[in-house]
Every structure is written in C-alpha cells, then in structure tokens.
Amino acid sequence: MTGTLKALTVPLGESRSPEGLSAFLVRDNMLSWNRRESGLVGFGELDRFTATGPDRFINAEQWWKHLVLDGDIRDEVNRPGTGAVAFGSFAFSKTSNHLSRLIVPELVVGLRDGAAWATLQTYKDAEITSADVLAALDGWLGVEPSAVGSTGSSAGSSAGVGSGLEGTLATGALSESEWTEAVRLGVQQIGTGRLEKLVLARDVVATIPDGVHAAAVLKELAQRYRDCWTYGVDGLVGSTPEMLIQVEGRTAQARVLAGTLDRRDAVAHDPNGDGLAYAERMLAGSAKQLHEHKIAIASLTTALEPFSEAMSAHTEPFILELPNVWHLASDVRAELADAEGHVPTSLALINALHPTAAVCGTPTAVAGELLRELEKMERGPYAGPVGWLDSAGNGEWGIALRGAVIESPTQVRLYAGCGIVAGSDPAAELAETWAKFRPMLEALGLRT
C-alpha cells in the first residue's frame, strides 16, 4: 500500500458490546488477542509487513515506526491498544523460512476495564469521521464473511468442528517412540555439560472432515482458559499462559513459566481435595522443577536488565492453576530506561529476549542447534512471539504456546514442548506433551 496511514479511535457505548469481546469473534479470518474481559479484535487487512532471518524484529519495528510517524492518527480514547494498531506473529527461529508478519487491520475493536472502542484505519485521503468508524463496525459485524479466509480456513463460525464425521489425529514429524528417543539423546547431551536445559517440541496433525472454524475455536479457548492470552493471527490460534513482554508506557511486565504438572495426575493422589497441595508438593517441592524454573527466570531477567532502571520478580514462584495443568510461574516487572528521550519498544525488547530458556534452552545457541537436530521439524510460528502493538509504543506479546496452525480448511497442526533437564524421564515428558495438547484438542472437539 502507498499513502499516509490514517486512524481514528472512538469510544463505543455499552449497547454495542453487551456480551463483551466474545460478541465480536464472528469471523474465521479475523485477528484477535484477549484475556478475561480485555482484548482486541481486528477485521480486514489494510497492510502487512513480512520478514525472515535474525533481523525480523528490528525490520518490523522500523517499518511500523515509519508508518505511524508519518501517519495521521487521532485517538479519542487514549488507552493501550488505541490509535493505530497492528497484530503480529513471528517465527521461532532466525533460520526459519516461515514469514514473520505484522498485519494492519482495517478495523480494530477493543475492550478494557469496562471501556470499549473502535479504530478505523485507512490510506484514503478523506478525513475519517466517527460515523465512518461506526458504519465500518456495523458492516464487519453484519456482512457474511468471505468463503475463504487468508489462511485457507473455511469461513463458517457456528462450531469449532462440525457435528458429522469425527476428527482424527496423525503423527507429525516424529512418532512417539522417535520423540522419546530424542528426549533420551537430549538428556545425554545435558549430561556431557554442553548445556543445562533443552526444550524439545513435537507436532501432531488433526484432520477435521467437517471443517475447522477458527472463530468458534477462539471462543472456546477464551472461555475455558480465562487466565491465558488467547490469540488468533493469520491461521495461528491458541491460548498461551506465558507473556513474553507487555509494555505500557515505561513499564514492562512478563510472566515466566517452567515446571508443569498434569491436573489429571492429582485425581489418584488427592481424590478428596482440589489437588493444590499435591501440585505444591510435586512442583514447588521438586528440586528438578525449581531448577528448570530458575534457569527460565535468569534467562529473561538477564536479557531485560540492560533496558531497565529497576526490576522486580517473585522471590519464589507461585502455582498457576489452569484447566489442564499446573505451572510454576513468576511475574517480572521492570521500569524501562530512557535513552535519548525514548524507551525501548516492545519489538526492540522481543529482539533482545527471544528465545528465552523457557522455549529454547540454555545456553541458547547450543540448545537451538540441538533442538533443530532432534525435533526433525519446522517450528514455524510455534513458540515465537505473537500479539499486538500500537502507535503510542504499547504492546503485548505472548509466546505462541498451547496452539496450532490451521493449514487447510480441514487440517490443523498442533505443537507442544517440554523443558528437558538432567534427570528428565522420556515417558513423563511425552505424557506432558499430551497435557499441553489438550486445550487445542478440546477446542477442536477431539476426544482427550
């Protein structure tokens, strides 16, 4: 596209969002990011930027800065997620051929702390009015979606899967026995002292004969996993419990996870309780789990420290309770340092932080090389940053976990990974991947 970006954000009355953000999850080719009652939904595509390689974050940042600095952006709401907004998804690896992307939607709807708004974005010369924004909103909500979305997924949104033929699962790059052998080899390499931790992932392929409906999948995930960040960007869908970086003004926050326990395991060990005591004993009381968590925290705080004036983190991890698993979790907060009148953008921070030990391993270079050798697959956007940024410099970027890529109208590729350290048991790690597949399997209507 050419021309000057124009954007206008206007408040919406309660009558236009009576059901919260879920009322706007109506199209399979929309963009979305939400947690609890807050989030953003994007409709249409005004522009996009794509890149590969080690400079993909910096190149995307430069493109976005140029777009908004030259833009005519009016904002009557002035909250994070207002003004000009782009959604993004980035490849996990700097060696990947998968295109990292920023997408500028034509219309964005936002909801936060009870306030709702809409932003219209265009390259047209005419000035945008409030009436234009509201007319665009009515148009996107009232018009039937196109037959095929940008990802190739079918457009209906009545169900995550159809009610006819049952879906099936097939092996991805590695069979279960091949993957457990990869875990064994990873533990062997850790034993040599080459590395402390390795995060190994695997994939499975779901075939849904009646068709995959992204809007319904996102609604299901958002409803069941309210403490996670549910995302949908260009066929990448999921609900991540891990925030890589959130930037609001000069404050940056992150949520780090490492250490996992399947909640189904608690039934036999704590049949009359809620399982929390069992989770605390098995996670917070485990030297292995605490060691894995310590590595993940150190990875993030070490990379974030040069950009910060002050930083704080939990002295001890807490137990994060999700419908499928418990995690050891820690929240990190940093006040960003001012350099020549500017604080670092979220994309600049991602460039420094990604990949963390939570999704790659330690040391990063050794772990990255070894996981490519052992996994035998292209991660694509799995475990890469996914989220949004606005023209004021705010942004939220999660790690694309507990998710999948919609590859065709009937096929979805699911990913899950585990942190491998000294003493990891291959069979237990395989079982953990199935616990992590569960959110997407359930959202697709597949038996778990």
C-alpha positions as CSV (number, residue, x, y, z in Angstrom):
1,M,0.0,0.0,0.0
2,T,1.1,3.6,-0.5
3,G,0.0,6.9,1.0
4,T,-0.4,8.1,4.6
5,L,-1.9,5.9,7.3
6,K,-4.9,7.5,8.8
7,A,-6.5,6.2,12.0
8,L,-9.4,7.3,14.2
9,T,-10.3,5.7,17.6
10,V,-13.7,6.5,19.1
11,P,-15.4,5.1,22.2
12,L,-18.3,2.6,21.9
13,G,-21.3,2.7,24.1
14,E,-22.4,-0.3,26.2
15,S,-25.1,-1.1,23.7
16,R,-22.5,-2.1,21.1
17,S,-20.7,-4.6,23.3
18,P,-23.3,-6.1,25.7
19,E,-21.6,-9.6,25.6
20,G,-18.1,-8.4,25.9
21,L,-15.3,-9.2,23.4
22,S,-16.8,-12.6,22.5
23,A,-19.6,-10.8,20.6
24,F,-17.0,-9.7,18.1
25,L,-15.5,-13.1,17.5
26,V,-17.6,-13.7,14.4
27,R,-15.2,-14.3,11.5
28,D,-12.7,-17.0,10.9
29,N,-10.2,-14.7,9.2
30,M,-10.2,-12.0,12.0
31,L,-7.2,-11.2,14.2
32,S,-7.7,-11.5,18.0
33,W,-6.0,-11.2,21.3
34,N,-7.8,-11.4,24.6
35,R,-7.6,-12.4,28.3
36,R,-10.6,-12.4,30.6
37,E,-12.7,-9.3,29.7
38,S,-10.0,-7.4,27.9
39,G,-8.6,-7.6,24.4
40,L,-8.5,-6.6,20.7
41,V,-10.2,-8.0,17.6
42,G,-9.1,-6.9,14.1
43,F,-11.2,-7.1,10.9
44,G,-9.9,-7.0,7.3
45,E,-6.4,-6.3,6.2
46,L,-5.1,-2.8,5.2
47,D,-1.4,-3.6,5.1
48,R,1.2,-6.2,6.1
49,F,4.9,-6.5,6.5
50,T,6.8,-9.8,6.3
51,A,10.4,-10.7,7.1
52,T,12.7,-13.6,7.8
53,G,16.0,-14.0,9.4
54,P,17.8,-12.7,12.5
55,D,16.7,-9.1,11.9
56,R,13.0,-9.8,11.5
57,F,12.1,-8.0,14.7
58,I,14.2,-4.9,14.0
59,N,13.0,-4.7,10.4
60,A,9.4,-4.9,11.5
61,E,9.9,-2.2,14.1
62,Q,11.4,0.1,11.5
63,W,8.5,-0.5,9.2
64,W,6.0,0.2,11.9
65,K,7.8,3.3,13.2
66,H,7.9,4.8,9.7
67,L,4.2,4.0,9.2
68,V,3.0,5.7,12.4
69,L,5.4,8.6,12.5
70,D,4.2,9.7,9.0
71,G,0.6,8.9,9.9
72,D,-2.4,11.0,10.7
73,I,-3.6,9.3,13.9
74,R,-6.4,10.6,16.1
75,D,-7.3,9.0,19.3
76,E,-10.4,9.9,21.5
77,V,-9.8,7.1,24.0
78,N,-6.1,7.1,24.8
79,R,-5.7,3.6,26.3
80,P,-3.2,0.8,25.4
81,G,-4.5,-0.7,22.1
82,T,-6.0,2.5,20.8
83,G,-4.6,4.7,18.0
84,A,-3.0,2.8,15.1
85,V,-2.7,-0.9,15.9
86,A,-1.0,-3.9,14.2
87,F,-1.2,-7.6,15.1
88,G,1.9,-9.8,14.7
89,S,3.3,-13.3,14.7
90,F,7.0,-14.1,14.4
91,A,8.9,-17.3,13.5
92,F,10.5,-19.0,16.4
93,S,13.9,-19.4,14.6
94,K,16.1,-16.9,12.9
95,T,16.9,-19.7,10.4
96,S,13.2,-20.4,9.6
97,N,11.8,-19.8,6.1
98,H,8.4,-19.1,7.8
99,L,7.4,-15.5,7.2
100,S,7.2,-13.4,10.3
101,R,4.4,-10.8,9.9
102,L,2.8,-7.6,11.1
103,I,-0.8,-7.1,9.9
104,V,-2.6,-3.7,10.0
105,P,-6.3,-4.4,10.1
106,E,-8.9,-2.1,8.6
107,L,-10.9,-2.1,11.8
108,V,-10.0,-2.8,15.4
109,V,-12.4,-3.3,18.3
110,G,-11.0,-3.1,21.9
111,L,-12.3,-3.7,25.4
112,R,-10.5,-3.0,28.6
113,D,-11.7,-2.2,32.2
114,G,-15.3,-1.9,31.0
115,A,-14.4,0.6,28.3
116,A,-15.0,-0.3,24.6
117,W,-13.7,1.4,21.5
118,A,-13.3,1.0,17.7
119,T,-10.5,2.2,15.4
120,L,-10.8,2.6,11.7
121,Q,-7.5,2.6,9.7
122,T,-7.2,3.6,6.0
123,Y,-4.9,5.0,3.4
124,K,-7.7,7.0,1.8
125,D,-7.2,10.8,1.5
126,A,-10.6,11.7,3.0
127,E,-10.7,12.5,6.7
128,I,-12.2,9.8,8.9
129,T,-15.3,10.7,11.0
130,S,-16.9,9.0,13.9
131,A,-19.8,8.0,11.7
132,D,-17.3,6.2,9.3
133,V,-15.9,4.2,12.2
134,L,-19.4,3.1,13.4
135,A,-20.5,2.3,9.8
136,A,-17.4,0.2,9.3
137,L,-18.2,-1.7,12.6
138,D,-21.7,-2.4,11.5
139,G,-20.5,-3.5,8.1
140,W,-18.0,-6.0,9.5
141,L,-20.4,-7.4,12.0
142,G,-23.4,-7.6,9.6
143,V,-21.8,-8.9,6.4
144,E,-21.3,-12.6,5.9
145,P,-17.6,-13.5,5.9
146,S,-15.9,-14.4,2.6
147,A,-15.8,-18.0,1.6
148,V,-12.2,-18.4,2.4
149,G,-10.0,-16.6,4.9
150,S,-6.4,-15.5,4.4
151,T,-5.2,-18.8,5.9
152,G,-7.3,-21.0,3.7
153,S,-9.6,-21.9,6.6
154,S,-13.3,-22.2,5.9
155,A,-15.4,-19.3,6.9
156,G,-18.3,-20.6,8.9
157,S,-18.2,-19.9,12.6
158,S,-21.1,-22.0,14.1
159,A,-18.8,-24.6,15.7
160,G,-15.2,-25.5,16.3
161,V,-15.8,-28.7,14.4
162,G,-18.8,-30.0,12.6
163,S,-21.2,-32.5,14.2
164,G,-20.8,-35.1,11.5
165,L,-17.7,-37.1,10.8
166,E,-15.3,-37.5,13.8
167,G,-11.9,-35.9,13.5
168,T,-8.7,-37.9,13.6
169,L,-5.1,-37.4,14.8
170,A,-1.9,-38.4,12.9
171,T,1.8,-38.5,13.8
172,G,3.7,-35.4,12.9
173,A,7.4,-35.2,12.2
174,L,8.3,-37.9,14.8
175,S,6.4,-40.8,16.2
176,E,6.0,-41.1,20.0
177,S,8.9,-43.6,20.2
178,E,11.1,-41.4,18.0
179,W,10.4,-38.4,20.1
180,T,11.1,-40.2,23.4
181,E,14.4,-41.3,21.9
182,A,15.1,-37.6,21.1
183,V,14.4,-36.8,24.7
184,R,16.9,-39.5,25.8
185,L,19.5,-38.1,23.5
186,G,18.9,-34.6,24.8
187,V,19.3,-35.8,28.4
188,Q,22.5,-37.5,27.3
189,Q,23.9,-34.2,25.9
190,I,23.0,-32.3,29.1
191,G,24.9,-35.0,31.0
192,T,28.1,-34.1,28.9
193,G,27.9,-30.5,30.2
194,R,27.2,-28.9,26.8
195,L,24.0,-27.4,28.1
196,E,21.8,-27.1,31.2
197,K,18.4,-27.3,29.6
198,L,16.8,-28.1,26.2
199,V,13.2,-27.5,25.2
200,L,12.0,-30.2,22.8
201,A,8.8,-29.9,20.9
202,R,6.7,-32.3,18.8
203,D,3.7,-32.0,16.5
204,V,0.6,-33.9,15.7
205,V,-1.9,-33.3,12.8
206,A,-5.6,-33.2,13.3
207,T,-8.0,-33.8,10.4
208,I,-11.5,-32.4,10.8
209,P,-13.7,-33.6,8.0
210,D,-16.5,-31.1,8.7
211,G,-14.1,-28.2,8.6
212,V,-12.2,-26.1,11.1
213,H,-13.9,-22.9,12.3
214,A,-11.4,-20.5,13.9
215,A,-13.9,-18.2,15.5
216,A,-15.5,-21.0,17.5
217,V,-12.1,-22.4,18.5
218,L,-11.1,-19.0,19.8
219,K,-14.4,-18.6,21.7
220,E,-13.9,-22.0,23.3
221,L,-10.3,-21.3,24.3
222,A,-11.2,-17.8,25.7
223,Q,-14.0,-19.2,27.8
224,R,-12.1,-22.2,29.2
225,Y,-8.6,-20.6,29.6
226,R,-9.5,-17.1,31.0
227,D,-6.1,-16.7,32.8
228,C,-4.3,-17.3,29.5
229,W,-3.9,-14.9,26.5
230,T,-6.0,-16.3,23.6
231,Y,-4.6,-15.4,20.2
232,G,-5.5,-15.7,16.5
233,V,-3.2,-14.3,13.8
234,D,-3.3,-15.4,10.2
235,G,-4.2,-19.1,11.0
236,L,-2.1,-19.3,14.1
237,V,-4.5,-19.9,17.0
238,G,-4.1,-20.9,20.7
239,S,-4.2,-19.8,24.3
240,T,-0.8,-19.1,25.9
241,P,-0.2,-18.9,29.6
242,E,3.2,-17.2,29.1
243,M,3.6,-13.4,28.5
244,L,7.0,-12.7,26.9
245,I,6.7,-8.9,27.3
246,Q,3.9,-6.4,27.9
247,V,4.8,-2.7,27.5
248,E,2.6,0.1,28.8
249,G,4.4,3.4,28.8
250,R,7.7,2.9,30.7
251,T,6.6,-0.3,32.4
252,A,7.3,-3.7,31.1
253,Q,6.0,-6.9,32.5
254,A,6.5,-10.6,31.8
255,R,5.2,-13.9,33.1
256,V,7.6,-16.8,33.0
257,L,6.6,-20.5,33.3
258,A,8.8,-23.5,33.8
259,G,7.6,-26.6,35.6
260,T,4.4,-28.4,34.6
261,L,2.1,-31.0,36.2
262,D,-0.9,-32.6,34.6
263,R,-4.0,-32.0,36.7
264,R,-5.3,-35.4,35.8
265,D,-2.4,-36.9,37.9
266,A,-3.9,-35.3,41.0
267,V,-7.1,-37.4,41.0
268,A,-5.4,-40.6,42.2
269,H,-3.1,-38.7,44.7
270,D,-5.7,-36.3,46.2
271,P,-9.2,-37.7,45.4
272,N,-10.9,-35.6,48.1
273,G,-9.1,-32.3,47.6
274,D,-8.6,-29.7,44.9
275,G,-5.2,-31.0,44.1
276,L,-3.4,-27.8,45.0
277,A,-1.5,-29.4,47.9
278,Y,-0.3,-32.2,45.5
279,A,0.8,-29.5,43.0
280,E,2.8,-27.6,45.6
281,R,4.5,-30.8,46.7
282,M,5.3,-32.0,43.2
283,L,6.3,-28.6,41.7
284,A,7.4,-26.3,44.5
285,G,8.9,-29.2,46.4
286,S,10.8,-30.6,43.4
287,A,14.5,-29.7,43.0
288,K,14.2,-30.6,39.3
289,Q,11.2,-28.4,38.7
290,L,12.7,-25.5,40.7
291,H,16.0,-25.8,38.8
292,E,14.2,-25.6,35.5
293,H,12.2,-22.6,36.6
294,K,15.4,-20.8,37.9
295,I,17.0,-21.2,34.5
296,A,14.0,-19.7,32.8
297,I,13.8,-16.7,35.1
298,A,17.6,-16.0,34.8
299,S,17.3,-16.1,31.0
300,L,14.6,-13.4,30.9
301,T,15.9,-11.1,33.6
302,T,19.5,-11.2,32.3
303,A,18.3,-10.1,28.8
304,L,15.9,-7.5,30.2
305,E,18.3,-5.9,32.6
306,P,20.2,-3.6,30.1
307,F,16.9,-2.0,29.2
308,S,15.7,-1.4,32.8
309,E,16.2,1.2,35.5
310,A,14.7,-1.1,38.1
311,M,13.4,-4.7,38.1
312,S,11.4,-6.9,40.5
313,A,10.4,-10.5,40.4
314,H,8.8,-13.0,42.7
315,T,11.4,-14.4,45.2
316,E,9.6,-17.7,45.0
317,P,7.4,-19.0,42.1
318,F,3.7,-19.4,42.6
319,I,1.4,-22.2,41.4
320,L,-0.6,-21.1,38.3
321,E,-3.7,-23.2,38.1
322,L,-5.1,-23.8,34.6
323,P,-7.9,-26.3,33.5
324,N,-5.4,-28.8,32.1
325,V,-2.2,-28.3,34.1
326,W,-0.4,-26.5,37.0
327,H,2.7,-24.5,36.3
328,L,5.4,-22.9,38.4
329,A,5.1,-19.2,37.4
330,S,6.9,-16.0,38.2
331,D,5.9,-12.4,37.2
332,V,8.7,-9.9,36.4
333,R,8.2,-6.1,36.3
334,A,10.7,-3.6,35.0
335,E,10.8,0.2,34.7
336,L,12.3,0.9,31.3
337,A,15.4,3.1,31.0
338,D,15.1,6.3,29.0
339,A,17.6,6.6,26.1
340,E,17.8,9.9,24.4
341,G,14.2,10.7,25.2
342,H,12.8,7.3,24.2
343,V,12.1,4.0,26.0
344,P,12.7,0.7,24.0
345,T,9.7,-0.5,22.0
346,S,8.1,-3.9,22.6
347,L,9.7,-5.2,19.4
348,A,13.1,-4.0,20.5
349,L,12.7,-5.9,23.7
350,I,11.5,-9.0,21.9
351,N,14.6,-8.9,19.8
352,A,16.7,-9.0,22.9
353,L,14.6,-11.5,24.9
354,H,13.6,-14.1,22.3
355,P,14.2,-17.0,22.5
356,T,14.2,-17.5,26.3
357,A,15.3,-20.6,28.1
358,A,11.6,-21.4,28.6
359,V,11.1,-22.2,24.9
360,C,14.7,-23.0,23.7
361,G,17.1,-23.9,26.4
362,T,20.4,-22.8,28.0
363,P,22.9,-21.8,26.5
364,T,20.6,-20.6,23.8
365,A,23.0,-21.1,20.8
366,V,23.8,-24.7,21.8
367,A,20.2,-25.6,22.6
368,G,18.9,-24.0,19.4
369,E,21.2,-26.1,17.3
370,L,20.5,-29.3,19.1
371,L,16.7,-28.9,19.1
372,R,16.8,-28.4,15.3
373,E,18.7,-31.6,15.0
374,L,16.5,-33.7,17.3
375,E,13.0,-32.4,16.5
376,K,13.2,-33.0,12.8
377,M,10.5,-30.4,12.1
378,E,10.0,-26.7,11.2
379,R,8.5,-24.9,14.2
380,G,7.3,-22.0,12.1
381,P,5.5,-19.6,14.4
382,Y,5.2,-22.1,17.3
383,A,6.9,-20.7,20.4
384,G,7.6,-17.5,18.7
385,P,6.2,-14.1,19.8
386,V,2.5,-13.4,19.0
387,G,0.5,-10.3,19.9
388,W,0.0,-6.6,19.1
389,L,1.5,-3.1,19.3
390,D,0.0,0.4,19.0
391,S,1.3,3.7,17.8
392,A,1.9,5.0,21.3
393,G,4.5,2.3,21.9
394,N,2.4,0.0,24.0
395,G,2.2,-3.7,23.1
396,E,1.5,-7.2,24.4
397,W,3.5,-10.2,23.1
398,G,2.9,-13.7,24.4
399,I,4.8,-16.8,23.4
400,A,2.8,-18.9,20.9
401,L,2.2,-22.0,23.1
402,R,-0.8,-24.3,23.6
403,G,-1.7,-23.6,19.9
404,A,-1.9,-24.8,16.4
405,V,-1.6,-23.7,12.8
406,I,-4.7,-24.1,10.6
407,E,-3.1,-25.4,7.4
408,S,-6.2,-26.1,5.3
409,P,-10.0,-26.0,5.7
410,T,-9.8,-29.4,7.4
411,Q,-6.3,-29.8,8.7
412,V,-4.6,-28.3,11.8
413,R,-1.1,-28.9,13.1
414,L,-0.7,-28.8,16.9
415,Y,2.5,-28.2,18.8
416,A,3.7,-28.9,22.3
417,G,7.1,-28.9,24.0
418,C,8.8,-29.8,27.3
419,G,11.8,-28.5,29.2
420,I,14.4,-31.2,29.4
421,V,17.0,-31.1,32.2
422,A,19.2,-33.6,33.9
423,G,17.1,-36.4,35.2
424,S,14.2,-35.9,32.8
425,D,12.2,-39.1,32.1
426,P,11.3,-39.5,28.4
427,A,7.9,-41.2,29.2
428,A,6.9,-38.5,31.6
429,E,7.9,-35.8,29.1
430,L,5.8,-37.5,26.4
431,A,2.8,-37.5,28.8
432,E,3.3,-33.8,29.5
433,T,3.1,-33.0,25.8
434,W,-0.4,-34.6,25.7
435,A,-1.4,-32.5,28.6
436,K,-0.3,-29.4,26.7
437,F,-2.1,-30.6,23.5
438,R,-5.3,-30.8,25.5
439,P,-6.5,-27.2,25.2
440,M,-6.4,-27.3,21.4
441,L,-7.8,-30.9,21.1
442,E,-10.8,-29.9,23.3
443,A,-11.4,-26.7,21.3
444,L,-11.4,-28.8,18.1
445,G,-13.9,-31.2,19.6
446,L,-11.5,-34.2,19.7
447,R,-11.5,-36.7,22.5
448,T,-8.7,-36.4,25.0
